[in-house]
Amino acid sequence: MLSPLLTDLYQLTMAYGYWKLNIHNREAVFQQIFRKNPFGGNYTVACGLATVIEFLKDWHFSADDLSYLETLTAVDGSVLFPTEFLDYLGQLKFTCDIDAMPEGTVVFPHEPLVRIKGSLLQGQLIESTLLNIINFQSLIATKAARVCHAAKGDAVLEFGMRRAQGPDGAVSASRAAYIGGCEATSNVLAGKLFDIPVRGTHGHSWVTAFVDEMSAFEAYAEVMQNNCVLLVDTYNTLTGVEHAIEIGKKLRARGSELLGIRLDSGDLAQLSKQAREMLDAAGFQNTKIVASNSLDEYVIKNLKNNGAQISVWGVGTHLSTAYDQPALDGVYKLTALRDAEGKWQYKLKLSEQPVKISNPGIYQARRFFRDGQQIMDVLYDVEIGIPENPEMLALTNDAKKIKLTDYDGSADLLQPVFRQGELVCAEESIHDIRQRAVEQVKQFCRAFPYNAEYPVGLEKNLYELKQSLILELLAANQDGRVT
């Protein structure tokens, strides 16, 4: 699936236009951002960079790709792409510089998740793929982080493969959910591909395949003696718990333990309390109660508030499909382009909606800390630089000015990934990425409770440059033409 053809047609038509006009090798800067935190929250978890790296390490148009492009026609039946252009694509190698937020970083609207610097044509051709990868995985990682935060330290398992958006969506969702904080997935292929722990119980079909529930439990305990978690709600939940206890006693006699029971329907709060009492009374205090059934962060929070005795949460559809918000509104904008004389020309997109006016320049995000806690992010242009005590104009609150003086540390968030098409960063394990995400989310949520706004803005010089560009573009294009 990771092919240069995983793109929108208009990226190829624009690339052909750049090539035809001989501006394809102009040095350009593109920046990938998003405009709003998902799920009504106040943070986002950056995710998907490792997949982007895999895509770009071997980015090239194969002979088969070119053969397909050769068949494309315009509406009048003429060839869409001439042979000379396809020959050019066939010889093309990825040579851009890429800087990106490390995966697992807590990020905010309008901050650059990825910055691409290189030929105009190459930067254009990779746009759709980068948006596809990072938008989706960041969305799912953020949802997972929110679910795990609601679980307050309980284990969260990702169970969403069967309702995910196709095989590719399922695998990407499992990866992102693990990075966001889930402890394991039910998706065996994702476990193989990404070294994610895999977990699971059995389905209702196992129980109904036998003459009665007790026979089904006995059989499962026989074949899964050291991995026995029993689904107890096929017929009657509390009777199922009683049967599970009987199986637990038989397992214990054989030197094994009943690891858990799973509740998948009914009043989970009440049933889990009753089940816990029954298990404890029978001497199974360490047997866990696993819950599933259309869970998300809101349901988990409500169940906890109602005293549910659940220790493991199996979250499926609402996590892997990002059920309540199916997309992150990430965008990819041209922010600078060298002219024929080699000088940088800063670019931005105007809009009647202020939130859609892009930021110009070759910009970076610097995070400031006090006593180890992040306090503010400032976007600045790397050509202009940033003063020691910057003045920031917030991107919200009508450009409120904040003078930053009281801080004891800072760090640039975009880190080098590719230089001239060569990978220059160490590839991290998924477990290290997950640890970063878990730690950053935990730290952020302690300092910035739900819906508390985190300050992000433009360094004063970049803000003033943006305002001057807006005025110039408005004046130049007021009659539809540059004057």
Disulfide bonds with the S-S distance in Angstrom:
none
